[in-house]
Amino acid sequence: MFTEDLSPETCTQEARPPESSVQPGTMFLPQHVAAHAIPPHALTQLARDWLAEDTPNFDPAGVCVGSGELEARLFCKTPNSVLAGSPFFTAVFAEVGCTVNWLYQDAAELGPDGITLVAEVRGPARCLLLGERPALNCLARASGIATRCTQLQRMAVEAGWHGEVAGTRKTTPGFRLVEKYAMLVGGVSMHRQDLSGMVMLKDNHVWASGSITKAVQAARSVCGFSSKIEVECGSTEEAREAARAGADIVMLDNLRPRELHASALQLKEEFPALLVEASGGVTPENLAQYFCPQVDIVSLGCVTQGCPVVDFSLKVQKPLPPSPPSTEDGLETLKLE
């Protein structure tokens, strides 16, 4: 559930998003548009797997807190972070009978304050604590990736480059859906989802097949017209062979920026419909050096590998002590007795 009414009657001043972040007609959407691409059964299965990993049998600490209804507040403690992962966070708590009230949607920039209230979670005390760590792990990782992706995409926009910054398949085993979703929230291309999504012929495929041409022809005989074929190339000549064999995309791997730009220009002149991807050795620090009109895609493994996480904290709110009866109430009780 996403909060649409942030009036003083329904939300404290502390919880209200800053006025500068409110874009009329776009801020308070139920979910980020990318969330609608996540199959509900996948969300449920992931949430169940994470909970089962963290609590495979008894939860002795649950005895200490019981099942009384409590509220916990989710805080972001990393300024200028981009929120991502709310569907997964919500799915975890839904599995244990809790509800989440979001004050921001995915892709919102949190901060610049040191601590930002992001959401409120309600449910039985022991269930809040059962879901806490799996949900926080997911949100921290996804938000870290979305934050980095947003920074990389901003660099491309500022440079006036019209190609696509992309992630890779270098994702955490069992966590790919979360990390690919975070790329979407951060505004970069996910690249291929898996081995079935697009054919990518790397050096090992070529060496095992005998040549680039043989590898492309063999792959095309299976994937047909419905899948693109990309070939990893270490030189302009290898890329030419791949294009002549019918590859749709060539990845110029580990070429220095000046060499890359020259190679991409030659290839575009000879094969105008060919897509050119640059990869290998690209970092956030040198990304801008790889931009040029003839390069269509720049992919970076560091979108997921070695990416910092965002620090979130979930704090249970202490129940207010019961108010003592007033003197008048006490007198009235005596009178009635």
Disulfide bonds with the S-S distance in Angstrom:
none
